[in-house]
Amino acid sequence: MSITASIWLVIVAGFVAANLPFLNHRILAAGPVCGQGSDDGKALWIRLVELVALYFLIGSFAMLLEGRGGQRSSQGWEFYAVTGTLFLTFAFPGFAYQYLLRKVRTPG
């Protein structure tokens, strides 16, 4: 796989993973359903914990692809601050759907 394809694969996987906690009511998309009896579903803190876990999962996936493509580069705190912010930015469409658009559409 080329370096360009690896980069796009990580970007697309990051976008999907960042929105995953907001688009389903299961824990880590495979666990038990949260809040079956209520309209709220998962609590925000559970979604944020999932978001952090998925950030590290995608980061590990990116390190694996980087290792397969050549030598891994060491990164400083700046790299993790930027990628964390990018991951939160990727999560905005799912957050907006879950907490802004669904509340407008649901009567009551």
trRosetta pair geometry for C-beta under 8 A, 3 or more apart (Angstrom, degrees):
i j d omega theta_ij theta_ji phi_ij phi_ji
1 5 4.9 -118 -176 87 93 126
1 6 5.6 112 124 -59 117 88
1 9 7.7 -7 176 -13 145 146
1 65 7.7 -61 87 -147 134 103
1 68 7.8 42 48 114 105 129
1 69 7.7 -74 83 -82 86 102
2 5 4.7 95 57 8 82 102
2 6 7.0 -142 97 -6 44 87
3 6 5.6 -54 -150 35 33 114
3 7 6.4 35 153 -21 66 103
3 69 5.6 107 -95 -162 81 144
4 7 5.8 -52 -150 33 32 111
4 8 6.5 25 155 -12 65 106
5 8 5.9 -57 -147 41 32 107
5 9 6.1 37 153 -24 65 107
6 9 5.6 -54 -146 34 30 115
6 10 6.5 28 156 -17 64 104
6 65 4.5 159 -158 170 118 129
6 66 7.7 146 152 -69 142 50
6 68 7.9 -176 -108 72 142 108
6 69 5.9 -90 -9 -54 168 142
7 10 6.0 -57 -152 36 30 108
7 11 6.4 28 152 -18 65 107
8 11 5.5 -53 -144 38 35 112
8 12 6.1 31 159 -15 69 106
9 12 6.1 -56 -144 40 27 105
9 13 6.1 25 157 -15 64 112
9 65 7.0 170 78 -103 124 159
10 13 5.8 -56 -140 43 28 110
10 14 6.1 33 157 -23 63 108
10 58 6.9 115 -160 180 79 96
10 61 6.7 167 -114 109 86 103
10 62 4.6 68 -129 -98 136 97
10 65 6.4 -135 -59 41 113 152
11 14 5.7 -55 -147 35 27 113
11 15 6.5 27 154 -19 62 104
12 15 5.7 -52 -148 34 33 111
12 16 6.4 29 155 -14 65 106
13 16 5.9 -55 -146 40 31 109
13 17 6.0 27 157 -16 66 112
13 58 5.8 166 120 -127 104 104
13 61 6.4 -87 122 107 156 155
14 17 5.8 -57 -138 43 28 108
14 18 6.0 30 161 -24 65 109
14 58 4.9 106 -94 -174 76 155
14 86 7.5 11 153 123 146 105
14 87 6.1 -104 -172 -107 109 82
14 90 5.7 -175 134 -39 91 177
15 18 5.9 -54 -144 33 25 111
15 19 6.7 10 161 -5 60 110
15 90 4.7 -130 -111 -158 59 121
16 19 6.3 -71 -154 44 27 100
16 20 6.4 48 150 -49 65 101
17 20 5.4 -34 -147 2 34 124
17 54 4.3 179 170 175 109 123
17 55 7.8 163 125 -68 124 38
17 57 6.8 -157 -150 80 149 113
17 58 5.2 -168 53 -57 160 124
18 51 6.8 46 -141 -140 61 92
18 54 6.9 -179 -78 110 41 132
18 55 7.9 57 -92 -78 83 78
18 87 5.3 -172 -95 -171 121 70
18 88 7.5 -162 -151 -89 125 15
18 90 3.8 101 50 104 163 107
18 91 3.9 -118 168 -68 100 76
18 94 7.0 179 122 16 71 131
19 22 5.8 -73 -165 48 56 106
19 23 5.6 39 148 -20 89 120
19 90 7.1 -101 -37 145 84 84
19 91 6.1 176 -74 -128 51 54
19 93 6.0 -22 -103 77 125 96
19 94 3.4 161 -144 -46 76 129
20 23 6.1 -71 -136 39 28 103
20 24 6.8 -20 -177 18 66 109
20 29 5.5 -51 179 -55 118 130
20 50 7.5 -122 99 149 96 123
20 54 6.5 162 53 -105 125 160
20 94 7.4 -48 9 -112 20 163
21 24 7.7 -91 -147 49 20 78
21 42 7.5 -107 -179 91 84 157
21 46 7.8 -176 -162 119 116 72
21 47 4.3 130 152 -151 122 77
21 48 7.9 157 140 -48 162 21
21 50 4.0 146 -99 94 125 131
21 51 5.4 -84 11 -59 152 77
21 54 7.0 -142 -35 -4 107 141
21 91 7.7 -2 46 -140 106 119
21 94 7.1 107 66 135 65 146
22 47 6.2 65 -75 -153 66 133
22 91 6.8 125 -12 -170 131 89
22 94 3.2 131 65 152 132 106
22 95 5.5 -113 -101 -69 156 44
22 97 6.6 117 140 63 119 99
22 98 4.2 -122 -169 -24 97 139
22 99 8.0 -75 -145 -15 117 88
23 94 5.4 -84 -40 -134 90 111
23 97 7.2 26 -92 85 80 139
23 98 7.4 -117 -71 -63 42 108
24 29 5.5 86 59 -111 151 74
25 33 5.3 38 111 -155 103 83
25 34 5.5 -137 174 51 82 78
25 35 6.5 -105 -164 57 120 96
25 41 4.2 -109 -116 -149 109 111
25 42 5.8 -178 -144 -24 62 93
26 29 5.4 83 82 -134 114 20
26 30 6.3 138 141 12 134 12
26 31 5.5 156 174 61 88 62
26 32 6.9 179 -142 96 78 19
26 33 5.5 -50 -89 -92 72 56
26 34 7.2 156 -114 -1 21 83
27 30 7.7 -58 85 61 62 53
27 31 3.4 -33 67 64 96 136
27 32 6.2 20 15 50 110 62
27 34 6.3 97 -50 -42 86 111
27 42 7.4 143 -81 -106 67 127
27 46 6.8 -81 -111 -180 91 123
27 50 7.1 -154 -158 -82 61 122
28 31 5.4 72 44 -9 90 108
28 50 5.9 -166 -79 -128 62 106
28 53 6.9 -54 -99 98 109 144
28 54 7.9 171 -129 -63 80 96
33 36 5.4 75 110 -71 117 96
34 41 5.9 75 92 176 95 58
34 42 4.3 75 78 -85 146 73
34 43 7.6 -106 163 -1 142 68
34 46 6.6 149 -102 104 169 168
35 38 4.6 -67 -168 55 99 99
35 39 7.9 -58 155 60 122 14
35 40 5.4 -107 -158 77 156 78
35 41 4.6 -180 67 -131 136 17
35 42 6.3 -141 6 -54 122 33
35 43 7.9 141 -48 -38 128 67
38 41 7.3 -136 91 -33 89 31
39 106 7.7 131 -177 -177 134 157
40 43 7.3 27 141 -84 124 56
42 46 4.6 -114 -176 78 106 129
42 47 5.6 121 116 -52 126 90
43 46 4.9 97 60 3 79 102
43 47 7.3 -146 98 -3 44 87
44 47 5.5 -56 -152 37 38 113
44 48 6.3 36 152 -20 70 105
45 48 5.6 -51 -145 37 35 112
45 49 6.4 39 154 -20 65 102
46 49 5.8 -52 -149 36 33 111
46 50 6.4 35 151 -18 64 106
47 50 5.6 -54 -150 38 32 114
47 51 6.3 39 149 -26 64 104
47 98 7.9 161 -119 120 161 168
48 51 5.3 -46 -146 30 35 117
48 52 6.7 36 154 -17 64 100
49 52 5.9 -52 -152 35 33 109
49 53 6.4 32 151 -16 65 107
50 53 5.6 -57 -146 39 33 111
50 54 6.1 29 157 -16 68 108
51 54 5.9 -57 -145 40 27 108
51 55 6.4 37 151 -28 62 103
51 87 7.4 139 177 142 95 113
51 88 7.7 63 170 -97 136 69
51 91 6.1 15 -130 -100 126 156
52 55 5.5 -48 -150 27 32 117
52 56 6.8 26 155 -12 63 102
53 56 6.1 -58 -156 38 32 106
53 57 6.3 34 148 -21 66 108
54 57 5.2 -50 -142 37 38 116
54 58 6.2 36 158 -16 69 102
55 58 6.2 -57 -149 39 26 105
55 59 6.3 29 150 -20 62 110
55 83 7.8 131 -165 130 103 97
55 84 6.4 39 -160 -115 147 73
55 87 5.0 70 -110 171 103 170
56 59 5.3 -52 -143 38 34 117
56 60 6.3 38 155 -22 65 101
57 60 5.8 -52 -151 33 30 111
57 61 6.5 32 149 -18 62 105
58 61 5.3 -50 -148 37 36 116
58 62 6.3 39 151 -21 66 103
58 87 7.4 159 61 -110 143 123
59 62 5.6 -52 -147 35 32 112
59 63 6.4 32 153 -18 64 103
59 83 7.1 100 -95 135 104 147
60 63 5.6 -52 -147 36 33 111
60 64 6.4 39 151 -23 64 103
61 64 5.6 -51 -151 32 31 115
61 65 6.6 27 152 -14 64 104
62 65 5.8 -54 -149 39 34 108
62 66 6.2 35 152 -20 66 107
63 66 5.5 -53 -143 38 33 113
63 67 6.2 36 155 -21 65 105
63 72 6.4 30 -157 -125 85 127
64 67 5.8 -55 -150 35 28 111
64 68 6.6 25 153 -16 62 106
65 68 5.7 -56 -148 37 33 110
65 69 6.2 24 156 -14 66 112
66 69 5.9 -64 -145 42 30 106
66 70 7.2 -58 178 57 61 74
66 72 5.3 89 119 -108 115 75
66 73 7.3 -90 177 15 139 80
67 70 7.9 -125 -151 67 19 33
67 72 5.3 -11 -82 -56 78 106
75 78 7.9 -128 176 63 85 69
75 79 3.7 -73 -173 47 119 157
75 80 6.7 122 127 -37 124 82
76 79 5.9 118 58 2 55 97
76 80 7.9 -122 111 7 40 90
77 80 5.8 -61 -155 43 43 107
77 81 6.1 46 149 -24 74 106
78 81 5.6 -54 -146 35 32 113
78 82 6.3 27 157 -16 66 106
79 82 6.1 -60 -151 38 27 106
79 83 6.2 15 158 -9 65 111
80 83 5.9 -55 -135 44 32 104
80 84 5.9 37 161 -22 65 109
81 84 6.0 -56 -144 37 24 111
81 85 6.4 23 156 -16 60 109
82 85 5.8 -57 -148 38 29 110
82 86 6.3 31 152 -19 65 107
83 86 5.4 -50 -144 38 35 115
83 87 6.3 40 153 -23 65 102
84 87 5.6 -51 -148 34 31 113
84 88 6.6 31 152 -16 63 103
85 88 5.7 -52 -149 37 34 111
85 89 6.4 37 150 -21 65 105
86 89 5.5 -52 -148 36 33 114
86 90 6.4 38 151 -21 65 102
87 90 5.6 -49 -149 34 33 114
87 91 6.6 34 150 -22 62 105
88 91 5.5 -54 -150 32 35 114
88 92 7.4 61 149 -47 60 84
89 92 5.9 -24 -165 -13 39 116
90 93 7.9 -46 173 17 44 96
91 94 5.7 -63 -167 47 62 110
91 95 5.7 62 139 -25 86 109
92 95 5.5 -59 -140 41 34 112
92 96 5.9 34 162 -21 70 106
93 96 5.8 -55 -143 37 28 110
93 97 6.4 28 157 -18 63 106
94 97 5.7 -54 -147 36 31 111
94 98 6.1 23 159 -14 66 111
95 98 6.0 -60 -142 41 28 105
95 99 5.9 -20 177 21 67 113
95 100 7.7 53 130 -2 67 102
96 99 7.1 -72 -124 55 18 79
96 100 4.7 -36 -161 37 61 126
96 101 6.2 57 143 -15 74 102
97 100 7.3 -16 -50 52 9 81
97 101 5.0 -35 -132 42 44 125
97 102 6.4 60 159 -30 59 96
98 101 7.9 48 8 46 17 85
98 102 6.0 -15 -153 9 26 131
99 102 7.3 3 -56 41 10 101
99 103 6.6 6 178 -16 39 122
100 103 6.4 -69 -153 34 15 107
100 104 6.9 10 156 -16 56 110
101 104 5.8 -58 -151 34 34 111
101 105 6.3 22 159 -12 69 110
102 105 5.9 -61 -143 42 32 105
102 106 5.9 25 162 -19 69 113
103 106 6.2 -55 -135 37 26 106
